[in-house]
Amino acid sequence: MMKLQNYIAGNWIEGDGDGSPLFNSVTGEMVATATTKGLDFEQALQYGREKGSALRKMTFQERGLMEGVKNIGVSDFSLESAFFD
């Protein structure tokens, strides 16, 4: 089962523990787990404050149109390899 990672401070980080199950909304099949347990949220906020000025200036729609982000196929979890090591 795929355990989703979190993008924090410029790195993909896996949370602690098993995580919560995530289900396909149509079939009910469990497709992944995710957790934020053990993540350093203070570090994440600080990183955003220091590095996120360009992103903060963008609208929600502009963020969605960013190269790479617009190519994520969430329905089948076929995520672009650019987002993972």
Secondary structure as GFF3:
##gff-version 3
##sequence-region A 1 85
A	DSSP	beta_strand	2	3	.	.	.	ID=ss1
A	DSSP	beta_strand	6	8	.	.	.	ID=ss2
A	DSSP	beta_strand	11	13	.	.	.	ID=ss3
A	DSSP	beta_strand	20	23	.	.	.	ID=ss4
A	DSSP	beta_strand	30	34	.	.	.	ID=ss5
A	DSSP	alpha_helix	41	51	.	.	.	ID=ss6
A	DSSP	alpha_helix	53	56	.	.	.	ID=ss7
A	DSSP	alpha_helix	60	64	.	.	.	ID=ss8
A	DSSP	three_ten_helix	69	71	.	.	.	ID=ss9
A	DSSP	three_ten_helix	74	76	.	.	.	ID=ss10
A	DSSP	three_ten_helix	81	83	.	.	.	ID=ss11
###
